Every structure is written in structure tokens, then in C-alpha cells.
Amino acid sequence: MNTQVVVTADGSHSVYNAEVGHHYHSVYGAVQESQRVYIELGLQHAFDTIDGPVRVFEMGFGTGLNALMTLREAIRHNRSVEYVAIEPYPIPADEAQQLNYDELLHTFWLADVHDAPWNVPTAVTPYMMLTKYQIPLEQMLPVGPFDVVYYDAFPPEGQPELWTQEIFEKVASMMHPGSFLTTYCSKTMVQHNLRAAGFAVEKHSGPARKREVIRAVLK
């Protein structure tokens, strides 16, 4: 896999995938994008509306940033998170070791989330049970229902097959009514396919250089 660690505008790292032609995170700030889209609109909203452990599914484990930030918030709020992520093409171990997220976020677990074995539930800390699957979404078995979905695939220009009505229907089958999906991509086609798959689409203000992002609630 042809990938390279790069620095984004807020000083945090991302990874550029030359085969797909896209970055794993916004070049205008990886951490601030994850904070807005997945933590504020996703996890924190789940903490506000759900009692007990929160079940999170991440489409695209990638750099591990979303998992790391989720663990940080779980500890801050004294909440338990069951976190399931898929990543068919993990980044090389040497690139994972270069990422500066622990330094920027004042955390200590980036190596732990990357080193967790595949296909085995792993207690990263008492606050997070992490299970990673090295498979594409099409092969994901129904292991939900999940309370919140972080939909962090490459954009439709790079992976159009991951933004179809059919794929959102598969994701919906792993959720329950009232659970929700958050994503950085607000293209009209994506909104249409989410609605066709049974979601009510909410538009929210985005991070830097991003006018709006999506939280989609399953009806």
C-alpha cells in the first residue's frame, strides 16, 4: 500500500493514500475534524442520550485517531464504550508509530489501539473494549446493534461503492431506531442515499473549511 504520513493545518498528522488519491483526514486539521464530526456530533450526543455502555461502530479505522479520541472522552466522562472498527487495509506499523496524536492530545494509548489483535475483543483500558476486523464493509456480519456509527470512508470520488443506498441499508441493519451515523461528507447524493436507506438527515456546521457535515438518525 502506497501511503505517507503528512502534517495537516492544525499540526496533527494524517496519512495520504496514493492509490486512492485521498487523505485519511481533512488537510485543514485532522484532530479538529474528528473532534467535530465524530466526538461532538457522535459520541458526546450518545453520552447525553444513552445510559450505560455506548456501542460504537467505525467504518474505516485508518490512523486510529477516532478510536483514540473516543477513549479519551470515555475516560473524561467515566463512561464505558464498546468499539468495533473495520479496516481492510491497515496502515504500515512504522507509519502508525510516526503519528503524533498522543503528543497533541496528551494521551498514551495510540500504540495500544494499533497493536490490539485483529478479530479479538481487547480491553484497551477498563473504559474501552476494542474489536478490529480486517475486512471490507461488504463482508461485515451483523454484530450490532450499535448506538452510533462513525462513517469515515474515503470520499465518494475515491470509493463510490461505500456511499450507495445499498451500503447504507447494510449499515442500518447493524443499528436500532434512534441510533445515528455521523460523517464528514454532506454531498447531495450521500444525503439522498441515506434518506432512501431509512435515515433522517440532519445538517450541522462543520470544522474548518467545511460548511456542513451530517448526522443521520435511523427512523
Secondary structure, DSSP 8 states (H G I E B T S, - for coil): --EEEEE-TTS-EEEEETTTTEESS-TT-HHHHHIIIIIIIIIIHHHHH--S-EEEEEE--TTSHHHHHHHHHHHHHT--EEEEEE-SS---HHHHHH--HHHHHT-S-HHHHHHS-BTS-EEEETTEEEEEE-S-GGG------EEEEEE----TTT-GGGSSHHHHHHHHTTEEEEEEEEES---HHHHHHHHHTTEEEEEEE-STT--EEEEEEE-
